[in-house]
C-alpha cells in the first residue's frame, strides 16, 4: 500500500503498534504533509470506533492533533488522516530513560489539558 484513497501518498512509517500503523503522508489534493493512521483488522472490528473518530474530529485544542479525514483503505481497513505534528513521540523520549522533572510536568500538563478538552465535549479517549 503506497497510497490511501487515491489522495494520500504514504512517504514513511512513523510508528507501528498492535492497533495501527502511522505514516507520514502527502495529501496530493491540498498539497500538504499529514499523518495517516491505518487501523489493524482487530481494532477495525470494535464497536463504536466510528463514533470515537467522529468525536475526535470535532475536538479542537492546541494539544490535540486535528482530524482532517476518515475512510477505508482498498483492503477495507479504517484510516484517519490527522495533522502531522513535528517533534518526537513520548515513546521515543521514554525509550531514552526517565524524563526530567520539568519535562514530565510539561507533558503531564499537556495531556491533562487535552483530556479536559475531550471531557468538555463529552468524549474522552
ABEGO torsion letter per residue (X at the ends): XABBGGABBBABBABBBAABBBBBBBBAAAGBBBBBBBBBAAAAABBGAAAAAAAAAABBBAABBBBABBEBBAAGBBBBBBBBBBEBBAAAAAAAEBBBAAAAAAAAAAAAAAAAAAAAAGBBX
